[in-house]
Amino acid sequence: MADPRQPFSINRGGAPAFDVRGLAALAVVAFLAAGLARGVYTVGPESVGVVQRFGKVIGTVGPGLRFKLPFGIDTVTILPVKRQLKMEFGFGSPGATNPDQVSAEQARESDIVTGDLNAAHVEWVVQYEIADPEAYLFNMREPGPTLRDLSESVMREVVGDRTVDEVLTIGRQGIETDAIAKLTALVQELQMGLRVQQVQLKNVHPPTPVQKSFDEVNRAQQEREQMINQANGEYNKVVPRASGEAERKLRDAEGYALKRVNEAEGDVARFRALLEQYEKAPEVTRRRLYLETMADVLPKLGGKIILDEDAKQFLPLMNLPAPRAEARRTER
Amino acid sequence: MSPLPINHPLLSWSRRLADWLFSPLGAVAALALGVLVFGCAYTVDQTEQVVLTQFGRPIGAPINSNKEATDGAGLHFKVPFVQQANRFEKRILEWDGAPSEMTTRDKLYVVVDTFARWRIVDPLVYFQSLRDERSALSRIDDIIGSETRNVVARHDLIELVRSDKTRKPEQDATLAEASATVGTLPPIQFGRMELEQEILAAAKPKMGIWGIELLDVRVKRVNYKDGVIEKIYDRMISERMQIAERFRSEGAGEAAKIEGRREKDLQRIQSDAYRKVQEIRGTAEAKASEVSARAYASSPAAADFYAFLQTLDTYSKTLGSDSTVVLTTDSDFFRLFKRIDPPAAPAR
């Protein structure tokens, strides 16, 4: 302002050079205007605002540009009712905006005693949202930490009724459904203004010092299967083959049997035929057969010596292949 | 910046306000208004209840202390300077106990962490006896702590861990076979929820005298104490190792069974084949012998002829290039070598 007096000095017609009252009045006006300006606020698209006048709730307002009475007359609390909120137990994702999402004592949260008095390491997540802004604000002072404590208590109750094997393997689904049912019931009973949407088990494993022995059981289970498979493999390698071989021996034997009988029958047929001839002329047939055989045998022989029946002394002088002489002489 | 037009309504209005404020009467009125607003009027939030005191002495009924309604919230007035508004929380409050070591009836050392919910139902009594929340929390610490200790000492650990008396655990069939104790839950008589109720029942009346209502007490965590947990781990390890051994031995047993079956089947198949082969061969040989015998022994002549034929057959089979025969002219074959006349009588 170049000359503060100007607006007033014209009107006053040469009165005081510095009009204190005018300035004060302007300050009051500016103060009021600034107050009114501070009464303007926005409610984000995911939120609602709960408006209190002198501490008493007068209503909730939806998203948009809003106005409240300034100077502490109206107060507004903005709650992100449409936002998915999450709590993590036993672990923590970095950079969470929700102060209740991660706790400072994650290790203690995750150690749970199971119903068979074993220990298990359980990590889980609870997803929730603000369902009733007024109940959320006015029924309980710390709904977030309370939900954390309730979740822990419920999870321990549910896991406490299960064996360590159920917790680790077969019972996971049951734990989730049981936990969400119990937690929902508690939250409703306490009118916390929250809605629990999901309870999800994350990493569940035996305590680190015990982990090895659980792995050992798995390994042993695998080994058992392997041993059985191996034995079965060995069985399958040997037995069908033996069956096949047995089958072959049988076929061989059958072949042999056929051959044997056929040959016998053939021999018999031949014999009968010869016999018939023989009976007609025994002497001739005999001689013929003898001579035929001789004719067949003699050419194949290695040595033939023919002696006169009277030359009895010749034999010892002969230079015969020594070992055979004895044998052959008997054939005479 | 250009000045506002001299006849602007805002200017004339503020000028009149300034005139009034700077007149003696106006100044007094403005001061009175300020004192009234900042000294007399006070707000009661929906989350709080208020006890008015005059020089430290409570005056009148507490404001907004009805549990079920919040109609006391809003703007209230008091005598400035003399009276004071003492605010107390109206909402449900949380008490989160520190984990503390306890001994169960079965002499197990555990760390129990409890939490509870409470609220101030009689702010006047609360104000008179405790003054503030910090001292309230420390009283609650004492009471719940000792009641929890009592209840835990009266029960076995399992009662604190389990809650459902009738639940039958699902069992992993392969593990259940391996061990009788794995996959079973020790039976309970009461369960955690009844223990929590016991603690609540014992602690609640002791807090009524402070204007506090204890709504519930819950066990957040039960863990084995350090030093005990190692033993639990050892037990778990030995239990698992035993299962693992069982699996291994089962595997070896099964394998041995299969091996035995293999040997047996092998022997059976082979001996079976041998027997059948022998049977077949025997039958065939018997049949061949029978056929031959019938033919060769049909008459003495046939038998004689057969013997003759067999002898001849043997000659042609046994004599070869490695044989040397010495024959005399006396033999049938060379008879003619010496003499050509027909024999006087048949040689044989």
Chai-1 contact restraints between the chains, C-beta under 6 A:
chainA,res_idxA,chainB,res_idxB,connection_type,confidence,min_distance_angstrom,max_distance_angstrom,comment,restraint_id
A,M1,B,M1,contact,1.0,0.0,6.0,A-B,restraint_1
A,Q6,B,P3,contact,1.0,0.0,6.0,A-B,restraint_2
A,P7,B,P3,contact,1.0,0.0,6.0,A-B,restraint_3
A,P7,B,L4,contact,1.0,0.0,6.0,A-B,restraint_4
A,I10,B,I6,contact,1.0,0.0,6.0,A-B,restraint_5
A,N11,B,I6,contact,1.0,0.0,6.0,A-B,restraint_6
A,R21,B,A18,contact,1.0,0.0,6.0,A-B,restraint_7
A,R21,B,F22,contact,1.0,0.0,6.0,A-B,restraint_8
A,A24,B,A18,contact,1.0,0.0,6.0,A-B,restraint_9
A,A25,B,S14,contact,1.0,0.0,6.0,A-B,restraint_10
A,A25,B,R15,contact,1.0,0.0,6.0,A-B,restraint_11
A,A25,B,L17,contact,1.0,0.0,6.0,A-B,restraint_12
A,A25,B,A18,contact,1.0,0.0,6.0,A-B,restraint_13
A,V29,B,S14,contact,1.0,0.0,6.0,A-B,restraint_14
A,F54,B,T43,contact,1.0,0.0,6.0,A-B,restraint_15
A,F54,B,G74,contact,1.0,0.0,6.0,A-B,restraint_16
A,F54,B,L75,contact,1.0,0.0,6.0,A-B,restraint_17
A,G55,B,T43,contact,1.0,0.0,6.0,A-B,restraint_18
A,G55,B,V44,contact,1.0,0.0,6.0,A-B,restraint_19
A,G55,B,D45,contact,1.0,0.0,6.0,A-B,restraint_20
A,G55,B,Q46,contact,1.0,0.0,6.0,A-B,restraint_21
A,G55,B,A73,contact,1.0,0.0,6.0,A-B,restraint_22
A,K56,B,Q46,contact,1.0,0.0,6.0,A-B,restraint_23
A,K56,B,A73,contact,1.0,0.0,6.0,A-B,restraint_24
A,K56,B,G74,contact,1.0,0.0,6.0,A-B,restraint_25
A,V57,B,Q46,contact,1.0,0.0,6.0,A-B,restraint_26
A,D111,B,N223,contact,1.0,0.0,6.0,A-B,restraint_27
A,V113,B,V161,contact,1.0,0.0,6.0,A-B,restraint_28
A,V113,B,V222,contact,1.0,0.0,6.0,A-B,restraint_29
A,G115,B,R162,contact,1.0,0.0,6.0,A-B,restraint_30
A,G115,B,L185,contact,1.0,0.0,6.0,A-B,restraint_31
A,D116,B,L185,contact,1.0,0.0,6.0,A-B,restraint_32
A,N118,B,M236,contact,1.0,0.0,6.0,A-B,restraint_33
A,A119,B,I232,contact,1.0,0.0,6.0,A-B,restraint_34
A,F138,B,Q46,contact,1.0,0.0,6.0,A-B,restraint_35
A,F138,B,T47,contact,1.0,0.0,6.0,A-B,restraint_36
A,M140,B,R91,contact,1.0,0.0,6.0,A-B,restraint_37
A,M140,B,I92,contact,1.0,0.0,6.0,A-B,restraint_38
A,R141,B,E89,contact,1.0,0.0,6.0,A-B,restraint_39
A,R141,B,R91,contact,1.0,0.0,6.0,A-B,restraint_40
A,R141,B,L93,contact,1.0,0.0,6.0,A-B,restraint_41
A,E142,B,E94,contact,1.0,0.0,6.0,A-B,restraint_42
A,T146,B,E94,contact,1.0,0.0,6.0,A-B,restraint_43
A,D149,B,F115,contact,1.0,0.0,6.0,A-B,restraint_44
A,D149,B,K220,contact,1.0,0.0,6.0,A-B,restraint_45
A,E152,B,K220,contact,1.0,0.0,6.0,A-B,restraint_46
A,S153,B,R218,contact,1.0,0.0,6.0,A-B,restraint_47
A,S153,B,K220,contact,1.0,0.0,6.0,A-B,restraint_48
A,E157,B,S163,contact,1.0,0.0,6.0,A-B,restraint_49
A,G160,B,V161,contact,1.0,0.0,6.0,A-B,restraint_50
A,G160,B,R162,contact,1.0,0.0,6.0,A-B,restraint_51
A,D161,B,R162,contact,1.0,0.0,6.0,A-B,restraint_52
A,D161,B,S163,contact,1.0,0.0,6.0,A-B,restraint_53
A,D161,B,D164,contact,1.0,0.0,6.0,A-B,restraint_54
A,D161,B,R167,contact,1.0,0.0,6.0,A-B,restraint_55
A,T163,B,P169,contact,1.0,0.0,6.0,A-B,restraint_56
A,T163,B,G183,contact,1.0,0.0,6.0,A-B,restraint_57
A,D165,B,D172,contact,1.0,0.0,6.0,A-B,restraint_58
A,D165,B,L175,contact,1.0,0.0,6.0,A-B,restraint_59
A,D165,B,G183,contact,1.0,0.0,6.0,A-B,restraint_60
A,E166,B,P169,contact,1.0,0.0,6.0,A-B,restraint_61
A,E166,B,E170,contact,1.0,0.0,6.0,A-B,restraint_62
A,I170,B,E170,contact,1.0,0.0,6.0,A-B,restraint_63
A,I170,B,D172,contact,1.0,0.0,6.0,A-B,restraint_64
A,G171,B,E170,contact,1.0,0.0,6.0,A-B,restraint_65
A,P209,B,Y233,contact,1.0,0.0,6.0,A-B,restraint_66
A,V210,B,Y233,contact,1.0,0.0,6.0,A-B,restraint_67
A,V210,B,M236,contact,1.0,0.0,6.0,A-B,restraint_68
A,V210,B,I237,contact,1.0,0.0,6.0,A-B,restraint_69
A,S213,B,I237,contact,1.0,0.0,6.0,A-B,restraint_70
A,S213,B,R240,contact,1.0,0.0,6.0,A-B,restraint_71
A,S213,B,M241,contact,1.0,0.0,6.0,A-B,restraint_72
A,F214,B,R240,contact,1.0,0.0,6.0,A-B,restraint_73
A,E216,B,A244,contact,1.0,0.0,6.0,A-B,restraint_74
A,V217,B,R240,contact,1.0,0.0,6.0,A-B,restraint_75
A,V217,B,I243,contact,1.0,0.0,6.0,A-B,restraint_76
A,V217,B,A244,contact,1.0,0.0,6.0,A-B,restraint_77
A,A220,B,A244,contact,1.0,0.0,6.0,A-B,restraint_78
A,A220,B,F247,contact,1.0,0.0,6.0,A-B,restraint_79
A,A220,B,R248,contact,1.0,0.0,6.0,A-B,restraint_80
A,Q221,B,F247,contact,1.0,0.0,6.0,A-B,restraint_81
A,E223,B,R248,contact,1.0,0.0,6.0,A-B,restraint_82
A,E223,B,G251,contact,1.0,0.0,6.0,A-B,restraint_83
A,R224,B,F247,contact,1.0,0.0,6.0,A-B,restraint_84
A,R224,B,E250,contact,1.0,0.0,6.0,A-B,restraint_85
A,R224,B,G251,contact,1.0,0.0,6.0,A-B,restraint_86
A,M227,B,G251,contact,1.0,0.0,6.0,A-B,restraint_87
A,M227,B,A255,contact,1.0,0.0,6.0,A-B,restraint_88
A,I228,B,E254,contact,1.0,0.0,6.0,A-B,restraint_89
A,I228,B,A255,contact,1.0,0.0,6.0,A-B,restraint_90
A,A231,B,A255,contact,1.0,0.0,6.0,A-B,restraint_91
A,A231,B,I258,contact,1.0,0.0,6.0,A-B,restraint_92
A,A231,B,E259,contact,1.0,0.0,6.0,A-B,restraint_93
A,N232,B,I258,contact,1.0,0.0,6.0,A-B,restraint_94
A,Y235,B,I258,contact,1.0,0.0,6.0,A-B,restraint_95
A,Y235,B,R262,contact,1.0,0.0,6.0,A-B,restraint_96
A,V238,B,R262,contact,1.0,0.0,6.0,A-B,restraint_97
A,V239,B,D265,contact,1.0,0.0,6.0,A-B,restraint_98
A,A242,B,L266,contact,1.0,0.0,6.0,A-B,restraint_99
A,A242,B,I269,contact,1.0,0.0,6.0,A-B,restraint_100
A,S243,B,I269,contact,1.0,0.0,6.0,A-B,restraint_101
A,A246,B,I269,contact,1.0,0.0,6.0,A-B,restraint_102
A,A246,B,A273,contact,1.0,0.0,6.0,A-B,restraint_103
A,K249,B,A273,contact,1.0,0.0,6.0,A-B,restraint_104
A,K249,B,V277,contact,1.0,0.0,6.0,A-B,restraint_105
A,L250,B,A273,contact,1.0,0.0,6.0,A-B,restraint_106
A,L250,B,K276,contact,1.0,0.0,6.0,A-B,restraint_107
A,A253,B,V277,contact,1.0,0.0,6.0,A-B,restraint_108
A,A253,B,I280,contact,1.0,0.0,6.0,A-B,restraint_109
A,A253,B,R281,contact,1.0,0.0,6.0,A-B,restraint_110
A,E254,B,I280,contact,1.0,0.0,6.0,A-B,restraint_111
A,Y256,B,R281,contact,1.0,0.0,6.0,A-B,restraint_112
A,A257,B,I280,contact,1.0,0.0,6.0,A-B,restraint_113
A,A257,B,A284,contact,1.0,0.0,6.0,A-B,restraint_114
A,R260,B,A284,contact,1.0,0.0,6.0,A-B,restraint_115
A,R260,B,A288,contact,1.0,0.0,6.0,A-B,restraint_116
A,V261,B,A284,contact,1.0,0.0,6.0,A-B,restraint_117
A,V261,B,K287,contact,1.0,0.0,6.0,A-B,restraint_118
A,V261,B,A288,contact,1.0,0.0,6.0,A-B,restraint_119
A,A264,B,A288,contact,1.0,0.0,6.0,A-B,restraint_120
A,A264,B,V291,contact,1.0,0.0,6.0,A-B,restraint_121
A,A264,B,S292,contact,1.0,0.0,6.0,A-B,restraint_122
A,E265,B,V291,contact,1.0,0.0,6.0,A-B,restraint_123
A,V268,B,V291,contact,1.0,0.0,6.0,A-B,restraint_124
A,V268,B,S292,contact,1.0,0.0,6.0,A-B,restraint_125
A,V268,B,A295,contact,1.0,0.0,6.0,A-B,restraint_126
A,F271,B,A295,contact,1.0,0.0,6.0,A-B,restraint_127
A,L275,B,A302,contact,1.0,0.0,6.0,A-B,restraint_128
A,L275,B,F305,contact,1.0,0.0,6.0,A-B,restraint_129
A,Y278,B,F305,contact,1.0,0.0,6.0,A-B,restraint_130
A,T293,B,L312,contact,1.0,0.0,6.0,A-B,restraint_131
A,T293,B,Y315,contact,1.0,0.0,6.0,A-B,restraint_132
A,T293,B,S316,contact,1.0,0.0,6.0,A-B,restraint_133
A,M294,B,F333,contact,1.0,0.0,6.0,A-B,restraint_134
A,D296,B,S316,contact,1.0,0.0,6.0,A-B,restraint_135
A,V297,B,Y315,contact,1.0,0.0,6.0,A-B,restraint_136
A,V297,B,S316,contact,1.0,0.0,6.0,A-B,restraint_137
A,V297,B,L319,contact,1.0,0.0,6.0,A-B,restraint_138
A,K300,B,G320,contact,1.0,0.0,6.0,A-B,restraint_139
A,K300,B,S321,contact,1.0,0.0,6.0,A-B,restraint_140
A,L301,B,L319,contact,1.0,0.0,6.0,A-B,restraint_141
A,L301,B,S323,contact,1.0,0.0,6.0,A-B,restraint_142
A,G302,B,S321,contact,1.0,0.0,6.0,A-B,restraint_143
A,G302,B,D322,contact,1.0,0.0,6.0,A-B,restraint_144
A,G302,B,S323,contact,1.0,0.0,6.0,A-B,restraint_145
A,G302,B,T324,contact,1.0,0.0,6.0,A-B,restraint_146
A,G303,B,T324,contact,1.0,0.0,6.0,A-B,restraint_147
A,K304,B,V325,contact,1.0,0.0,6.0,A-B,restraint_148
A,I305,B,V326,contact,1.0,0.0,6.0,A-B,restraint_149
A,I306,B,L327,contact,1.0,0.0,6.0,A-B,restraint_150
A,L307,B,T328,contact,1.0,0.0,6.0,A-B,restraint_151
A,D308,B,T329,contact,1.0,0.0,6.0,A-B,restraint_152
A,E309,B,T328,contact,1.0,0.0,6.0,A-B,restraint_153
A,E309,B,T329,contact,1.0,0.0,6.0,A-B,restraint_154
A,E309,B,D330,contact,1.0,0.0,6.0,A-B,restraint_155
A,R328,B,T324,contact,1.0,0.0,6.0,A-B,restraint_156
A,R328,B,V325,contact,1.0,0.0,6.0,A-B,restraint_157
